[in-house]
Amino acid sequence: MRDDRWLYGLWEGDRAVARAGRVALLPFELLFGAATGVRAALYDTGFLRAHQTAVPAVSVGNLTVGGTGKTPLAAWIAKRLRGGGATPAIVLRGYGDDEPLVHRVLNPDVPVFVSADRVAASREASRAGCDVVVLDDAFQHRRASRVADIVVVSADRWRGTHRHLLPAGPWRERLSAVRRASLVVVTRKAVPAERAAAVLDAFRRVADLPAAIVHLDANELRQFGSDARADSIVLQGQSVLAISGIGDPTAFHAQLEARGATVVPARFGDHHHFTRDDAAALAAAATHYDRTVCTLKDAVKLGPLWPGPTPLWYVSQRVTPERGAQFLDAALVTMLAARSDPTHSGRPGTPGPHA
């Protein structure tokens, strides 16, 4: 099996070898920064223009690669929009086959459209009867206009001293790019609320934007292929085989350990395509532990191949706004109202006073 620890070690490590690696990649980082900077300038000056989507769109994206909690937040927004009377759809590029499957599990009644052309996908959604779309991972996809532009930042992954662009670091754009957003959402999984507040303050120093803090709480375990559920407190004192095919599983492991589990990692590369041989080997290893747990992103691919007899459990992340919930509510109200506005496209104004 393969994992991406070496990559995150290069990006975030303080050892001499990591620092040397980042220095060696500096020329490529400068080229990447120049390319993204030119592209941003072309959009800012109107040389490249955003195209109106067929129905109002809200973008949920990030400034870095790797897990920020973007997908569960996008799914939560779609669910809230549906609860408000809208008929939403999820639109995403689909870098891996797991993301569409995750959305279909989280919101079985919300259609998912996978396309590199989000504008065309919005037309498909409109033809299917949807009246609003949630663009998952579209902050850098400026070709599609949006009514609200939400940037998601992980407090668990935040490294204040390392903000290198790809390939020397995980950043897709400079921190200053947040200024074109309408709302910043700081997520936390295992770190304390104070850490999330410090990250929020760092963004506030760059741009005076509405901001919220959301806790992604691993409150429940669900058994794949079954209706069985268990409160995550059952992990107390258990040995857990933690299977992950995500970029950086650190926060996932920390969530399990916070519930009292003794974690034995089984790491694979990000967006790993599980095979039957993988499933058989993992199921055999699972017999030596009290419980086998993976992320939902992995469960949708591994679950259909799981031979048993040991059950495969996955973590269900609960989205709980802890601060700035009024700004999330305001964005939802703006989206719901935009359905009846023929001029819905474009960057929104600031939704109310700051927290």
N, C-alpha and C positions, 0 to 999 in steps of 0.2 A: 504494500500500500504506500501511497505517496501523500505528503502533506506540504503545506506552504509555510512552515515555520521559518525556514531559512529566509524566505522573502520578507516576512514581517520582522525577522531579526535584523536583516539588512536595513529596512526602512526605519525601525524604531530603536535599534540597539545602541548602546553607548560604548561598546567594546571597540578597540582599535580597528579590528577587521571590518566592523560595520561602518565605522566612520570612513575608512579607506575606500570601501565599496561605494559609498555615496559620493565621495570625491571623484572616483573614477567615472561615475555616471553623470557627473556635472555637465559635460558638453551636450549629452543627449537631453538632459533636463532643460538646458537653455534652449535647445532646438524645439522641444515640446512646448515650452513656455512661449516662445516666439510665435509658433504656429497658432496656439490657442489665443494668444493676445491679438494677433491679426484678425482671426475669425471674429472675436468678440468686438473688435473695433468696427468691422464691416457691418455687423448688426447694429451697433450703437449709432453709427452714422447713417444708417438706412440704406447702405449699398446692398446689403442683403436684407430681405424683409421677412417678417413672420407672416404666415398664411393663416387665414381664419379657419378654424375648425367648424365642422358642420353643426356641432352642438357645443355649449360652453364646456371648457376644459379646466381642470385643476391639475397642476403638475406637482408631483411629490418626488424630489430628487435629492442629490447630495453633492458635496464638493470632493469627496474621496471615493476610492474604490473600497470594496469590502463591506462588511455588515454594519449598517447604522440603524437598522430597524425600519427601513423605508417600506419594505413590503407589508409587514403587519400594520403600519400606520396607513398606507394606501388602502388596504382592505378595510380598516376601521372607518376611514372616511367614506368609502363606498357604502358601507353598511349604514352609516349615519345619514347619508344622502337618501338612501332608499327609505329609511325610517321617516325622513322629512317629506316623502311623497314623490321623490324623483325616481326615474328609471335609469340607473347608472350602468356604465360599462367600464371595464378595466382595459386600458390600452398600454401595451408594453413592447419593447424591442425583442425581448426574449433571448438573452445571451445564453441561457441554459434552459433545458426542458423542464426544470423544476419550478421556475417562477409561475408560469401559467397554471401548473397543477396545484401549487400552493394556493393561489387565488381561488381556484375552483373548490378547494376544500373549505377555505375560510368563508366564502360567499357562494354557495351552490346556485343561488338564484340570480347572480350577476354575471352576464356574459363577458368573456375575455377575448380580446382581439390582439393577435400577435403580428406586428409588422414593423419594419424599419421606417416606414412612412406613416407617422402618427396622424397626419392630416387625412390621408386616404383611409386609415383605420377609423377615424372619427366619422367619415361618411358611411362606412359599413355599419358602425354602431347606430347611426341615425336611421339607416334603412331597416335595421333590426328593431326599431321602436324605442331606442334609448334617447334620453333628452339631456344627458350630461355624461362626460367621460372623465375618468381619473387616469392621468398619464403617469405610469409608474416608471421612475428613473428617466426623467425628461428635462432636468434643469439645464443640461448642456444642449438639448435638442431645441434650439430656439426657432426653428422653422415653423413649429406649431405654436400659434398664439395661445395664451391661457388667461383666464379670468383671475386666477390665484396661483401664485408660484411659491411653493413651500420647500424650504431647504432643511434636510434632516442631518443632524450631527450627533455622533455617538460620544457620550461622555466616557464610556468604557474604553474607547479607542483613542481618546484625545491625548495628544502629545504636544504640549505647548511649545517645546523647543525644536521639534522636527516638523517642518511644513514643506518638505521637498515635493516638487512636482514629479510625475512619472517620467522616467522609470526609476529615479533615485528615491522616490517616496510614493505614498498612496494618493497624493493630491491631484485631482483633475484640473483644478483651477486655483488661482491665488485666493487667499482668504477674502480679499477685497471684492471678489465676484458676488459675494452675498448681498451687496448693495442693490442688485437688481431683483432680489426676492421680495415678496410681500409678507412673509412670515418665516421665522426660524424656529424649528422644533429641535430641542436637545433631548435625546433619548438616553435612558440609563437602564441597564439590566442588573448588574451586580454592584456597581459603585454606589456610595452614599449620595444622598440628595445634595449635600454640600459641594461635591465634585461637579455635579451637573450645573449647579448655580454658578460655579466659577467659570465653567465653559460658556455659559450664557453671557456672563459679564464680559468675557473675552470678545465675543461677537458684538456686544453692545458698544465696545470701544471702537469697532470698525464701522458699524452702521447702526443708526438709531432706529431699529425696526421692532415691530411687535414680535414677541418671543414667548415660547411656551416650553415647559419641561414635561416630558411624558415618561412614565415608568412602564417598562415592558417586563411584567411580572410573570415568572414561570410558576403560576399558581396551580396548574392542573396537569396531570399526565393522562394521555389518552392511548388506548391500545389500538394499534392499527388493525383494521378489518373487524372491529368489534365495537359495541357501544360502551364497553367498559371504560370507566374513568376513575381516577384516584387523585386525591389531594396530594400535592407534592411533598407534604409532611411525611408521607409513607417512606420516603427515602432515608429518613433518619436511621443511621447505623447500618445501612445496606452497602454492599459492594456493587458498583454500577459500571457496566461496560458502556461507555459513552461514545457512540458512533457519530462522526461528523465529517461531512464533505463540504465544508464551508471555508471561506478564506482565512478567518481567524477565530478558532473555537474557544478562545480564552474566556470570554464572557459566559458562554454556554457551560463550560466546566465550572466556572465560579458560581453560577446559579445552582447547579446540582450540589456543589460542596456547601453552599449556604444552607441547604436543606438537610445537611448532616450526612451526605453520601461520601463514600470513599470512591473516587473516580479513577477508572482505568481507561485512558483514552484509546480509541481506535480511529486514527485520523486518516482522511483521504484528501486529495486536492479539491479546490473549489469547483463546484458544479460537476463533481465526479459522476461518471456514468456507471452505476453499479451493474455488475454482471451476476449471473447465477452462481458462478464460482465464488465471487465475493460474498454473496448471501449465504452460501453453504458454509464457507469458512467462518464467517461471523456468527452464524447460528451455532456452530460447533463450539466456538469460544464462549458463547453466551451461557452455556450450561455450567460454567465455572463461577458464575456471578449471581447475586441475588436478583438483579434486574438488568435489562438491556434497554437503554434509552437513546434516542436520537433526536435531531431537530425535525420539525415538520418538513423543511426543505429536503431532507434526506429521506424521510418516511414515504413521501409520495413516489419516490423512485425505488427505494429498497423494499418497501412493504409488499408490493405485488410479487416480489421474488422470494420473500421470506419463507423458508421451509418449516420453521418451527422445530421442535415443539415449544421452545421457550418463547413467550410472547414478546413482541416488539412494541415498545412504548415510545411515544414522542411527547415533547414538551409543547404545551399550548400557551402562547404568550398573551397575557391580558394587557390591553392598552389602557392605562390609567393616567389621565392628565393630572399633574400635581401643581402646576403653576401656569398662569396665562391661559386657562381653559376658555376664557371669554374671547380670545383671539382665534382659537380654533372654531368656536361657535360662530364668530363673525364671518370667517371664511366660508363656512357651510351655508350661512344665511345668504352671503353674496352669490354663491353658486346656485342656490335654489331660486333666487330672484332673477338671475341671469337667463334662466330658461325662457322667460317671457320677454326678454330684451333683444330686439333684432340686432343691436350693436354690441353684442356680448363680448367680443374679442378685445384683447389688449391688456396691458398691465393694470392691475387694480390700484385703487388708492389705499392709503393706510387705514385699516379697520379699527378706528377708535384709539383712545389713549393707551399709553404703554403701561405694562405692569411694573 
